[in-house]
Amino acid sequence: MFADAHKRKFDFVFFWSLDRFSREGALATLTYLNQLESCGVSYKSYTE
């Protein structure tokens, strides 16, 4: 996903909840979300 985000193949990620986006803990999840933002990709959690 991050390789495609870097190539701008999409500009938005929609997921059910943060615990479904990543099960690696809070720090890893925040790191992933920051990576997406740095590639210009927005995100939205349905339940949060």
mmCIF entry with sequence, helices, sheets and N, C-alpha, C, O atoms, coordinates in Angstrom:
data_MODEL
# 
_entry.id   MODEL 
# 
_entity.id                         1 
_entity.type                       polymer 
_entity.pdbx_number_of_molecules   1 
# 
_entity_poly.entity_id                      1 
_entity_poly.type                           'polypeptide(L)' 
_entity_poly.nstd_linkage                   no 
_entity_poly.nstd_monomer                   no 
_entity_poly.pdbx_seq_one_letter_code       MFADAHKRKFDFVFFWSLDRFSREGALATLTYLNQLESCGVSYKSYTE 
_entity_poly.pdbx_seq_one_letter_code_can   MFADAHKRKFDFVFFWSLDRFSREGALATLTYLNQLESCGVSYKSYTE 
_entity_poly.pdbx_strand_id                 A 
# 
loop_
_entity_poly_seq.entity_id 
_entity_poly_seq.num 
_entity_poly_seq.mon_id 
_entity_poly_seq.hetero 
1 1  MET n 
1 2  PHE n 
1 3  ALA n 
1 4  ASP n 
1 5  ALA n 
1 6  HIS n 
1 7  LYS n 
1 8  ARG n 
1 9  LYS n 
1 10 PHE n 
1 11 ASP n 
1 12 PHE n 
1 13 VAL n 
1 14 PHE n 
1 15 PHE n 
1 16 TRP n 
1 17 SER n 
1 18 LEU n 
1 19 ASP n 
1 20 ARG n 
1 21 PHE n 
1 22 SER n 
1 23 ARG n 
1 24 GLU n 
1 25 GLY n 
1 26 ALA n 
1 27 LEU n 
1 28 ALA n 
1 29 THR n 
1 30 LEU n 
1 31 THR n 
1 32 TYR n 
1 33 LEU n 
1 34 ASN n 
1 35 GLN n 
1 36 LEU n 
1 37 GLU n 
1 38 SER n 
1 39 CYS n 
1 40 GLY n 
1 41 VAL n 
1 42 SER n 
1 43 TYR n 
1 44 LYS n 
1 45 SER n 
1 46 TYR n 
1 47 THR n 
1 48 GLU n 
# 
_struct_asym.id          A 
_struct_asym.entity_id   1 
# 
loop_
_struct_conf.conf_type_id 
_struct_conf.id 
_struct_conf.pdbx_PDB_helix_id 
_struct_conf.beg_label_comp_id 
_struct_conf.beg_label_asym_id 
_struct_conf.beg_label_seq_id 
_struct_conf.pdbx_beg_PDB_ins_code 
_struct_conf.end_label_comp_id 
_struct_conf.end_label_asym_id 
_struct_conf.end_label_seq_id 
_struct_conf.pdbx_end_PDB_ins_code 
_struct_conf.beg_auth_comp_id 
_struct_conf.beg_auth_asym_id 
_struct_conf.beg_auth_seq_id 
_struct_conf.end_auth_comp_id 
_struct_conf.end_auth_asym_id 
_struct_conf.end_auth_seq_id 
_struct_conf.pdbx_PDB_helix_class 
_struct_conf.details 
_struct_conf.pdbx_PDB_helix_length 
HELX_P HELX_P1 AA1 PHE A 2  ? HIS A 6  ? PHE A 2  HIS A 6  1 ? 5  
HELX_P HELX_P2 AA2 LEU A 18 ? PHE A 21 ? LEU A 18 PHE A 21 1 ? 4  
HELX_P HELX_P3 AA3 ALA A 26 ? SER A 38 ? ALA A 26 SER A 38 1 ? 13 
# 
_struct_conf_type.id          HELX_P 
_struct_conf_type.criteria    ? 
_struct_conf_type.reference   ? 
# 
_struct_sheet.id               AA1 
_struct_sheet.type             ? 
_struct_sheet.number_strands   2 
_struct_sheet.details          ? 
# 
_struct_sheet_order.sheet_id     AA1 
_struct_sheet_order.range_id_1   1 
_struct_sheet_order.range_id_2   2 
_struct_sheet_order.offset       ? 
_struct_sheet_order.sense        parallel 
# 
loop_
_struct_sheet_range.sheet_id 
_struct_sheet_range.id 
_struct_sheet_range.beg_label_comp_id 
_struct_sheet_range.beg_label_asym_id 
_struct_sheet_range.beg_label_seq_id 
_struct_sheet_range.pdbx_beg_PDB_ins_code 
_struct_sheet_range.end_label_comp_id 
_struct_sheet_range.end_label_asym_id 
_struct_sheet_range.end_label_seq_id 
_struct_sheet_range.pdbx_end_PDB_ins_code 
_struct_sheet_range.beg_auth_comp_id 
_struct_sheet_range.beg_auth_asym_id 
_struct_sheet_range.beg_auth_seq_id 
_struct_sheet_range.end_auth_comp_id 
_struct_sheet_range.end_auth_asym_id 
_struct_sheet_range.end_auth_seq_id 
AA1 1 PHE A 12 ? PHE A 15 ? PHE A 12 PHE A 15 
AA1 2 SER A 42 ? SER A 45 ? SER A 42 SER A 45 
# 
loop_
_atom_site.group_PDB 
_atom_site.id 
_atom_site.type_symbol 
_atom_site.label_atom_id 
_atom_site.label_alt_id 
_atom_site.label_comp_id 
_atom_site.label_asym_id 
_atom_site.label_entity_id 
_atom_site.label_seq_id 
_atom_site.pdbx_PDB_ins_code 
_atom_site.Cartn_x 
_atom_site.Cartn_y 
_atom_site.Cartn_z 
_atom_site.occupancy 
_atom_site.B_iso_or_equiv 
_atom_site.pdbx_formal_charge 
_atom_site.auth_seq_id 
_atom_site.auth_comp_id 
_atom_site.auth_asym_id 
_atom_site.auth_atom_id 
_atom_site.pdbx_PDB_model_num 
ATOM 1   N N  . MET A 1 1  ? 0.821   -1.174 0.000  1.00 0.00 ? 1  MET A N  1 
ATOM 2   C CA . MET A 1 1  ? 0.000   0.000  0.000  1.00 0.00 ? 1  MET A CA 1 
ATOM 3   C C  . MET A 1 1  ? 0.876   1.253  0.000  1.00 0.00 ? 1  MET A C  1 
ATOM 4   O O  . MET A 1 1  ? 0.580   2.222  -0.700 1.00 0.00 ? 1  MET A O  1 
ATOM 5   N N  . PHE A 1 2  ? 1.947   1.233  0.781  1.00 0.00 ? 2  PHE A N  1 
ATOM 6   C CA . PHE A 1 2  ? 2.777   2.430  0.877  1.00 0.00 ? 2  PHE A CA 1 
ATOM 7   C C  . PHE A 1 2  ? 3.546   2.702  -0.409 1.00 0.00 ? 2  PHE A C  1 
ATOM 8   O O  . PHE A 1 2  ? 3.794   3.860  -0.747 1.00 0.00 ? 2  PHE A O  1 
ATOM 9   N N  . ALA A 1 3  ? 3.926   1.650  -1.130 1.00 0.00 ? 3  ALA A N  1 
ATOM 10  C CA . ALA A 1 3  ? 4.590   1.846  -2.424 1.00 0.00 ? 3  ALA A CA 1 
ATOM 11  C C  . ALA A 1 3  ? 3.636   2.522  -3.403 1.00 0.00 ? 3  ALA A C  1 
ATOM 12  O O  . ALA A 1 3  ? 4.034   3.429  -4.134 1.00 0.00 ? 3  ALA A O  1 
ATOM 13  N N  . ASP A 1 4  ? 2.379   2.081  -3.419 1.00 0.00 ? 4  ASP A N  1 
ATOM 14  C CA . ASP A 1 4  ? 1.382   2.694  -4.304 1.00 0.00 ? 4  ASP A CA 1 
ATOM 15  C C  . ASP A 1 4  ? 1.027   4.109  -3.852 1.00 0.00 ? 4  ASP A C  1 
ATOM 16  O O  . ASP A 1 4  ? 0.766   4.978  -4.684 1.00 0.00 ? 4  ASP A O  1 
ATOM 17  N N  . ALA A 1 5  ? 1.016   4.343  -2.548 1.00 0.00 ? 5  ALA A N  1 
ATOM 18  C CA . ALA A 1 5  ? 0.756   5.699  -2.046 1.00 0.00 ? 5  ALA A CA 1 
ATOM 19  C C  . ALA A 1 5  ? 1.863   6.638  -2.495 1.00 0.00 ? 5  ALA A C  1 
ATOM 20  O O  . ALA A 1 5  ? 1.603   7.777  -2.883 1.00 0.00 ? 5  ALA A O  1 
ATOM 21  N N  . HIS A 1 6  ? 3.087   6.159  -2.441 1.00 0.00 ? 6  HIS A N  1 
ATOM 22  C CA . HIS A 1 6  ? 4.224   6.981  -2.870 1.00 0.00 ? 6  HIS A CA 1 
ATOM 23  C C  . HIS A 1 6  ? 4.134   7.320  -4.363 1.00 0.00 ? 6  HIS A C  1 
ATOM 24  O O  . HIS A 1 6  ? 4.555   8.395  -4.789 1.00 0.00 ? 6  HIS A O  1 
ATOM 25  N N  . LYS A 1 7  ? 3.583   6.395  -5.147 1.00 0.00 ? 7  LYS A N  1 
ATOM 26  C CA . LYS A 1 7  ? 3.420   6.609  -6.591 1.00 0.00 ? 7  LYS A CA 1 
ATOM 27  C C  . LYS A 1 7  ? 2.143   7.383  -6.913 1.00 0.00 ? 7  LYS A C  1 
ATOM 28  O O  . LYS A 1 7  ? 1.838   7.624  -8.081 1.00 0.00 ? 7  LYS A O  1 
ATOM 29  N N  . ARG A 1 8  ? 1.391   7.775  -5.867 1.00 0.00 ? 8  ARG A N  1 
ATOM 30  C CA . ARG A 1 8  ? 0.139   8.523  -6.021 1.00 0.00 ? 8  ARG A CA 1 
ATOM 31  C C  . ARG A 1 8  ? -0.909  7.756  -6.835 1.00 0.00 ? 8  ARG A C  1 
ATOM 32  O O  . ARG A 1 8  ? -1.637  8.349  -7.631 1.00 0.00 ? 8  ARG A O  1 
ATOM 33  N N  . LYS A 1 9  ? -0.982  6.445  -6.632 1.00 0.00 ? 9  LYS A N  1 
ATOM 34  C CA . LYS A 1 9  ? -2.001  5.645  -7.310 1.00 0.00 ? 9  LYS A CA 1 
ATOM 35  C C  . LYS A 1 9  ? -3.375  5.823  -6.668 1.00 0.00 ? 9  LYS A C  1 
ATOM 36  O O  . LYS A 1 9  ? -4.392  5.455  -7.255 1.00 0.00 ? 9  LYS A O  1 
ATOM 37  N N  . PHE A 1 10 ? -3.400  6.382  -5.472 1.00 0.00 ? 10 PHE A N  1 
ATOM 38  C CA . PHE A 1 10 ? -4.660  6.703  -4.803 1.00 0.00 ? 10 PHE A CA 1 
ATOM 39  C C  . PHE A 1 10 ? -4.400  7.895  -3.893 1.00 0.00 ? 10 PHE A C  1 
ATOM 40  O O  . PHE A 1 10 ? -3.252  8.211  -3.582 1.00 0.00 ? 10 PHE A O  1 
ATOM 41  N N  . ASP A 1 11 ? -5.464  8.547  -3.473 1.00 0.00 ? 11 ASP A N  1 
ATOM 42  C CA . ASP A 1 11 ? -5.279  9.709  -2.614 1.00 0.00 ? 11 ASP A CA 1 
ATOM 43  C C  . ASP A 1 11 ? -6.125  9.672  -1.340 1.00 0.00 ? 11 ASP A C  1 
ATOM 44  O O  . ASP A 1 11 ? -6.189  10.653 -0.599 1.00 0.00 ? 11 ASP A O  1 
ATOM 45  N N  . PHE A 1 12 ? -6.777  8.519  -1.090 1.00 0.00 ? 12 PHE A N  1 
ATOM 46  C CA . PHE A 1 12 ? -7.623  8.407  0.091  1.00 0.00 ? 12 PHE A CA 1 
ATOM 47  C C  . PHE A 1 12 ? -7.688  6.957  0.549  1.00 0.00 ? 12 PHE A C  1 
ATOM 48  O O  . PHE A 1 12 ? -7.813  6.046  -0.269 1.00 0.00 ? 12 PHE A O  1 
ATOM 49  N N  . VAL A 1 13 ? -7.604  6.746  1.868  1.00 0.00 ? 13 VAL A N  1 
ATOM 50  C CA . VAL A 1 13 ? -7.767  5.420  2.471  1.00 0.00 ? 13 VAL A CA 1 
ATOM 51  C C  . VAL A 1 13 ? -8.908  5.516  3.467  1.00 0.00 ? 13 VAL A C  1 
ATOM 52  O O  . VAL A 1 13 ? -8.915  6.391  4.334  1.00 0.00 ? 13 VAL A O  1 
ATOM 53  N N  . PHE A 1 14 ? -9.865  4.623  3.343  1.00 0.00 ? 14 PHE A N  1 
ATOM 54  C CA . PHE A 1 14 ? -11.020 4.570  4.233  1.00 0.00 ? 14 PHE A CA 1 
ATOM 55  C C  . PHE A 1 14 ? -11.003 3.214  4.924  1.00 0.00 ? 14 PHE A C  1 
ATOM 56  O O  . PHE A 1 14 ? -10.990 2.178  4.259  1.00 0.00 ? 14 PHE A O  1 
ATOM 57  N N  . PHE A 1 15 ? -11.004 3.214  6.249  1.00 0.00 ? 15 PHE A N  1 
ATOM 58  C CA . PHE A 1 15 ? -10.964 1.951  6.983  1.00 0.00 ? 15 PHE A CA 1 
ATOM 59  C C  . PHE A 1 15 ? -11.997 1.970  8.097  1.00 0.00 ? 15 PHE A C  1 
ATOM 60  O O  . PHE A 1 15 ? -12.455 3.030  8.522  1.00 0.00 ? 15 PHE A O  1 
ATOM 61  N N  . TRP A 1 16 ? -12.354 0.783  8.560  1.00 0.00 ? 16 TRP A N  1 
ATOM 62  C CA . TRP A 1 16 ? -13.409 0.630  9.546  1.00 0.00 ? 16 TRP A CA 1 
ATOM 63  C C  . TRP A 1 16 ? -13.031 1.292  10.873 1.00 0.00 ? 16 TRP A C  1 
ATOM 64  O O  . TRP A 1 16 ? -13.782 2.115  11.396 1.00 0.00 ? 16 TRP A O  1 
ATOM 65  N N  . SER A 1 17 ? -11.872 0.932  11.412 1.00 0.00 ? 17 SER A N  1 
ATOM 66  C CA . SER A 1 17 ? -11.403 1.513  12.667 1.00 0.00 ? 17 SER A CA 1 
ATOM 67  C C  . SER A 1 17 ? -9.887  1.391  12.737 1.00 0.00 ? 17 SER A C  1 
ATOM 68  O O  . SER A 1 17 ? -9.279  0.608  12.007 1.00 0.00 ? 17 SER A O  1 
ATOM 69  N N  . LEU A 1 18 ? -9.293  2.169  13.616 1.00 0.00 ? 18 LEU A N  1 
ATOM 70  C CA . LEU A 1 18 ? -7.839  2.171  13.725 1.00 0.00 ? 18 LEU A CA 1 
ATOM 71  C C  . LEU A 1 18 ? -7.287  0.798  14.091 1.00 0.00 ? 18 LEU A C  1 
ATOM 72  O O  . LEU A 1 18 ? -6.208  0.429  13.627 1.00 0.00 ? 18 LEU A O  1 
ATOM 73  N N  . ASP A 1 19 ? -8.006  0.033  14.918 1.00 0.00 ? 19 ASP A N  1 
ATOM 74  C CA . ASP A 1 19 ? -7.503  -1.290 15.278 1.00 0.00 ? 19 ASP A CA 1 
ATOM 75  C C  . ASP A 1 19 ? -7.589  -2.275 14.111 1.00 0.00 ? 19 ASP A C  1 
ATOM 76  O O  . ASP A 1 19 ? -6.946  -3.324 14.152 1.00 0.00 ? 19 ASP A O  1 
ATOM 77  N N  . ARG A 1 20 ? -8.358  -1.963 13.087 1.00 0.00 ? 20 ARG A N  1 
ATOM 78  C CA . ARG A 1 20 ? -8.398  -2.784 11.872 1.00 0.00 ? 20 ARG A CA 1 
ATOM 79  C C  . ARG A 1 20 ? -7.376  -2.316 10.842 1.00 0.00 ? 20 ARG A C  1 
ATOM 80  O O  . ARG A 1 20 ? -6.949  -3.088 9.983  1.00 0.00 ? 20 ARG A O  1 
ATOM 81  N N  . PHE A 1 21 ? -6.993  -1.057 10.934 1.00 0.00 ? 21 PHE A N  1 
ATOM 82  C CA . PHE A 1 21 ? -5.971  -0.534 10.023 1.00 0.00 ? 21 PHE A CA 1 
ATOM 83  C C  . PHE A 1 21 ? -4.623  -1.169 10.323 1.00 0.00 ? 21 PHE A C  1 
ATOM 84  O O  . PHE A 1 21 ? -3.890  -1.547 9.409  1.00 0.00 ? 21 PHE A O  1 
ATOM 85  N N  . SER A 1 22 ? -4.296  -1.287 11.611 1.00 0.00 ? 22 SER A N  1 
ATOM 86  C CA . SER A 1 22 ? -3.047  -1.913 12.025 1.00 0.00 ? 22 SER A CA 1 
ATOM 87  C C  . SER A 1 22 ? -3.239  -2.552 13.385 1.00 0.00 ? 22 SER A C  1 
ATOM 88  O O  . SER A 1 22 ? -3.856  -1.969 14.276 1.00 0.00 ? 22 SER A O  1 
ATOM 89  N N  . ARG A 1 23 ? -2.715  -3.733 13.535 1.00 0.00 ? 23 ARG A N  1 
ATOM 90  C CA . ARG A 1 23 ? -2.786  -4.425 14.829 1.00 0.00 ? 23 ARG A CA 1 
ATOM 91  C C  . ARG A 1 23 ? -1.417  -4.437 15.504 1.00 0.00 ? 23 ARG A C  1 
ATOM 92  O O  . ARG A 1 23 ? -1.137  -5.297 16.339 1.00 0.00 ? 23 ARG A O  1 
ATOM 93  N N  . GLU A 1 24 ? -0.582  -3.494 15.146 1.00 0.00 ? 24 GLU A N  1 
ATOM 94  C CA . GLU A 1 24 ? 0.782   -3.456 15.656 1.00 0.00 ? 24 GLU A CA 1 
ATOM 95  C C  . GLU A 1 24 ? 0.958   -2.481 16.812 1.00 0.00 ? 24 GLU A C  1 
ATOM 96  O O  . GLU A 1 24 ? 2.083   -2.280 17.272 1.00 0.00 ? 24 GLU A O  1 
ATOM 97  N N  . GLY A 1 25 ? -0.106  -1.880 17.289 1.00 0.00 ? 25 GLY A N  1 
ATOM 98  C CA . GLY A 1 25 ? -0.020  -0.950 18.404 1.00 0.00 ? 25 GLY A CA 1 
ATOM 99  C C  . GLY A 1 25 ? -0.149  0.491  17.962 1.00 0.00 ? 25 GLY A C  1 
ATOM 100 O O  . GLY A 1 25 ? -0.157  0.806  16.772 1.00 0.00 ? 25 GLY A O  1 
ATOM 101 N N  . ALA A 1 26 ? -0.249  1.348  18.945 1.00 0.00 ? 26 ALA A N  1 
ATOM 102 C CA . ALA A 1 26 ? -0.516  2.768  18.688 1.00 0.00 ? 26 ALA A CA 1 
ATOM 103 C C  . ALA A 1 26 ? 0.629   3.461  17.959 1.00 0.00 ? 26 ALA A C  1 
ATOM 104 O O  . ALA A 1 26 ? 0.392   4.224  17.022 1.00 0.00 ? 26 ALA A O  1 
ATOM 105 N N  . LEU A 1 27 ? 1.853   3.209  18.371 1.00 0.00 ? 27 LEU A N  1 
ATOM 106 C CA . LEU A 1 27 ? 2.986   3.893  17.749 1.00 0.00 ? 27 LEU A CA 1 
ATOM 107 C C  . LEU A 1 27 ? 3.133   3.513  16.276 1.00 0.00 ? 27 LEU A C  1 
ATOM 108 O O  . LEU A 1 27 ? 3.355   4.378  15.429 1.00 0.00 ? 27 LEU A O  1 
ATOM 109 N N  . ALA A 1 28 ? 3.011   2.242  15.976 1.00 0.00 ? 28 ALA A N  1 
ATOM 110 C CA . ALA A 1 28 ? 3.107   1.801  14.581 1.00 0.00 ? 28 ALA A CA 1 
ATOM 111 C C  . ALA A 1 28 ? 1.971   2.379  13.750 1.00 0.00 ? 28 ALA A C  1 
ATOM 112 O O  . ALA A 1 28 ? 2.189   2.798  12.613 1.00 0.00 ? 28 ALA A O  1 
ATOM 113 N N  . THR A 1 29 ? 0.766   2.408  14.297 1.00 0.00 ? 29 THR A N  1 
ATOM 114 C CA . THR A 1 29 ? -0.380  2.963  13.577 1.00 0.00 ? 29 THR A CA 1 
ATOM 115 C C  . THR A 1 29 ? -0.162  4.434  13.266 1.00 0.00 ? 29 THR A C  1 
ATOM 116 O O  . THR A 1 29 ? -0.414  4.874  12.145 1.00 0.00 ? 29 THR A O  1 
ATOM 117 N N  . LEU A 1 30 ? 0.303   5.197  14.244 1.00 0.00 ? 30 LEU A N  1 
ATOM 118 C CA . LEU A 1 30 ? 0.571   6.617  14.008 1.00 0.00 ? 30 LEU A CA 1 
ATOM 119 C C  . LEU A 1 30 ? 1.684   6.811  12.979 1.00 0.00 ? 30 LEU A C  1 
ATOM 120 O O  . LEU A 1 30 ? 1.631   7.738  12.170 1.00 0.00 ? 30 LEU A O  1 
ATOM 121 N N  . THR A 1 31 ? 2.674   5.951  13.010 1.00 0.00 ? 31 THR A N  1 
ATOM 122 C CA . THR A 1 31 ? 3.752   6.021  12.023 1.00 0.00 ? 31 THR A CA 1 
ATOM 123 C C  . THR A 1 31 ? 3.211   5.778  10.623 1.00 0.00 ? 31 THR A C  1 
ATOM 124 O O  . THR A 1 31 ? 3.571   6.491  9.687  1.00 0.00 ? 31 THR A O  1 
ATOM 125 N N  . TYR A 1 32 ? 2.348   4.777  10.469 1.00 0.00 ? 32 TYR A N  1 
ATOM 126 C CA . TYR A 1 32 ? 1.749   4.488  9.163  1.00 0.00 ? 32 TYR A CA 1 
ATOM 127 C C  . TYR A 1 32 ? 0.894   5.649  8.670  1.00 0.00 ? 32 TYR A C  1 
ATOM 128 O O  . TYR A 1 32 ? 0.947   6.011  7.495  1.00 0.00 ? 32 TYR A O  1 
ATOM 129 N N  . LEU A 1 33 ? 0.111   6.227  9.566  1.00 0.00 ? 33 LEU A N  1 
ATOM 130 C CA . LEU A 1 33 ? -0.736  7.350  9.166  1.00 0.00 ? 33 LEU A CA 1 
ATOM 131 C C  . LEU A 1 33 ? 0.105   8.559  8.767  1.00 0.00 ? 33 LEU A C  1 
ATOM 132 O O  . LEU A 1 33 ? -0.242  9.275  7.828  1.00 0.00 ? 33 LEU A O  1 
ATOM 133 N N  . ASN A 1 34 ? 1.194   8.784  9.466  1.00 0.00 ? 34 ASN A N  1 
ATOM 134 C CA . ASN A 1 34 ? 2.109   9.862  9.096  1.00 0.00 ? 34 ASN A CA 1 
ATOM 135 C C  . ASN A 1 34 ? 2.754   9.604  7.744  1.00 0.00 ? 34 ASN A C  1 
ATOM 136 O O  . ASN A 1 34 ? 2.947   10.536 6.964  1.00 0.00 ? 34 ASN A O  1 
ATOM 137 N N  . GLN A 1 35 ? 3.092   8.348  7.455  1.00 0.00 ? 35 GLN A N  1 
ATOM 138 C CA . GLN A 1 35 ? 3.652   7.998  6.150  1.00 0.00 ? 35 GLN A CA 1 
ATOM 139 C C  . GLN A 1 35 ? 2.652   8.304  5.040  1.00 0.00 ? 35 GLN A C  1 
ATOM 140 O O  . GLN A 1 35 ? 3.020   8.848  3.999  1.00 0.00 ? 35 GLN A O  1 
ATOM 141 N N  . LEU A 1 36 ? 1.401   7.956  5.261  1.00 0.00 ? 36 LEU A N  1 
ATOM 142 C CA . LEU A 1 36 ? 0.378   8.239  4.258  1.00 0.00 ? 36 LEU A CA 1 
ATOM 143 C C  . LEU A 1 36 ? 0.257   9.744  4.033  1.00 0.00 ? 36 LEU A C  1 
ATOM 144 O O  . LEU A 1 36 ? 0.209   10.205 2.893  1.00 0.00 ? 36 LEU A O  1 
ATOM 145 N N  . GLU A 1 37 ? 0.207   10.502 5.118  1.00 0.00 ? 37 GLU A N  1 
ATOM 146 C CA . GLU A 1 37 ? 0.091   11.953 4.987  1.00 0.00 ? 37 GLU A CA 1 
ATOM 147 C C  . GLU A 1 37 ? 1.284   12.548 4.243  1.00 0.00 ? 37 GLU A C  1 
ATOM 148 O O  . GLU A 1 37 ? 1.121   13.482 3.458  1.00 0.00 ? 37 GLU A O  1 
ATOM 149 N N  . SER A 1 38 ? 2.472   12.019 4.481  1.00 0.00 ? 38 SER A N  1 
ATOM 150 C CA . SER A 1 38 ? 3.655   12.553 3.801  1.00 0.00 ? 38 SER A CA 1 
ATOM 151 C C  . SER A 1 38 ? 3.629   12.258 2.309  1.00 0.00 ? 38 SER A C  1 
ATOM 152 O O  . SER A 1 38 ? 4.296   12.936 1.528  1.00 0.00 ? 38 SER A O  1 
ATOM 153 N N  . CYS A 1 39 ? 2.866   11.258 1.913  1.00 0.00 ? 39 CYS A N  1 
ATOM 154 C CA . CYS A 1 39 ? 2.695   10.942 0.489  1.00 0.00 ? 39 CYS A CA 1 
ATOM 155 C C  . CYS A 1 39 ? 1.516   11.701 -0.117 1.00 0.00 ? 39 CYS A C  1 
ATOM 156 O O  . CYS A 1 39 ? 1.243   11.569 -1.310 1.00 0.00 ? 39 CYS A O  1 
ATOM 157 N N  . GLY A 1 40 ? 0.821   12.490 0.691  1.00 0.00 ? 40 GLY A N  1 
ATOM 158 C CA . GLY A 1 40 ? -0.323  13.245 0.198  1.00 0.00 ? 40 GLY A CA 1 
ATOM 159 C C  . GLY A 1 40 ? -1.617  12.458 0.197  1.00 0.00 ? 40 GLY A C  1 
ATOM 160 O O  . GLY A 1 40 ? -2.569  12.825 -0.492 1.00 0.00 ? 40 GLY A O  1 
ATOM 161 N N  . VAL A 1 41 ? -1.659  11.374 0.966  1.00 0.00 ? 41 VAL A N  1 
ATOM 162 C CA . VAL A 1 41 ? -2.853  10.526 1.024  1.00 0.00 ? 41 VAL A CA 1 
ATOM 163 C C  . VAL A 1 41 ? -3.628  10.859 2.298  1.00 0.00 ? 41 VAL A C  1 
ATOM 164 O O  . VAL A 1 41 ? -3.065  10.871 3.392  1.00 0.00 ? 41 VAL A O  1 
ATOM 165 N N  . SER A 1 42 ? -4.903  11.123 2.145  1.00 0.00 ? 42 SER A N  1 
ATOM 166 C CA . SER A 1 42 ? -5.789  11.368 3.278  1.00 0.00 ? 42 SER A CA 1 
ATOM 167 C C  . SER A 1 42 ? -6.350  10.050 3.777  1.00 0.00 ? 42 SER A C  1 
ATOM 168 O O  . SER A 1 42 ? -6.303  9.040  3.074  1.00 0.00 ? 42 SER A O  1 
ATOM 169 N N  . TYR A 1 43 ? -6.878  10.059 4.985  1.00 0.00 ? 43 TYR A N  1 
ATOM 170 C CA . TYR A 1 43 ? -7.468  8.843  5.524  1.00 0.00 ? 43 TYR A CA 1 
ATOM 171 C C  . TYR A 1 43 ? -8.658  9.200  6.396  1.00 0.00 ? 43 TYR A C  1 
ATOM 172 O O  . TYR A 1 43 ? -8.792  10.324 6.881  1.00 0.00 ? 43 TYR A O  1 
ATOM 173 N N  . LYS A 1 44 ? -9.512  8.214  6.578  1.00 0.00 ? 44 LYS A N  1 
ATOM 174 C CA . LYS A 1 44 ? -10.713 8.386  7.417  1.00 0.00 ? 44 LYS A CA 1 
ATOM 175 C C  . LYS A 1 44 ? -11.080 7.055  8.036  1.00 0.00 ? 44 LYS A C  1 
ATOM 176 O O  . LYS A 1 44 ? -11.116 6.026  7.363  1.00 0.00 ? 44 LYS A O  1 
ATOM 177 N N  . SER A 1 45 ? -11.349 7.091  9.317  1.00 0.00 ? 45 SER A N  1 
ATOM 178 C CA . SER A 1 45 ? -11.854 5.927  10.023 1.00 0.00 ? 45 SER A CA 1 
ATOM 179 C C  . SER A 1 45 ? -13.365 6.053  10.120 1.00 0.00 ? 45 SER A C  1 
ATOM 180 O O  . SER A 1 45 ? -13.882 7.108  10.489 1.00 0.00 ? 45 SER A O  1 
ATOM 181 N N  . TYR A 1 46 ? -14.066 4.996  9.795  1.00 0.00 ? 46 TYR A N  1 
ATOM 182 C CA . TYR A 1 46 ? -15.524 5.020  9.820  1.00 0.00 ? 46 TYR A CA 1 
ATOM 183 C C  . TYR A 1 46 ? -16.059 5.160  11.244 1.00 0.00 ? 46 TYR A C  1 
ATOM 184 O O  . TYR A 1 46 ? -17.045 5.864  11.462 1.00 0.00 ? 46 TYR A O  1 
ATOM 185 N N  . THR A 1 47 ? -15.428 4.503  12.214 1.00 0.00 ? 47 THR A N  1 
ATOM 186 C CA . THR A 1 47 ? -15.991 4.464  13.559 1.00 0.00 ? 47 THR A CA 1 
ATOM 187 C C  . THR A 1 47 ? -15.378 5.459  14.523 1.00 0.00 ? 47 THR A C  1 
ATOM 188 O O  . THR A 1 47 ? -15.936 5.662  15.602 1.00 0.00 ? 47 THR A O  1 
ATOM 189 N N  . GLU A 1 48 ? -14.268 6.088  14.197 1.00 0.00 ? 48 GLU A N  1 
ATOM 190 C CA . GLU A 1 48 ? -13.668 7.054  15.098 1.00 0.00 ? 48 GLU A CA 1 
ATOM 191 C C  . GLU A 1 48 ? -13.945 8.456  14.634 1.00 0.00 ? 48 GLU A C  1 
ATOM 192 O O  . GLU A 1 48 ? -13.514 9.415  15.274 1.00 0.00 ? 48 GLU A O  1 
# 
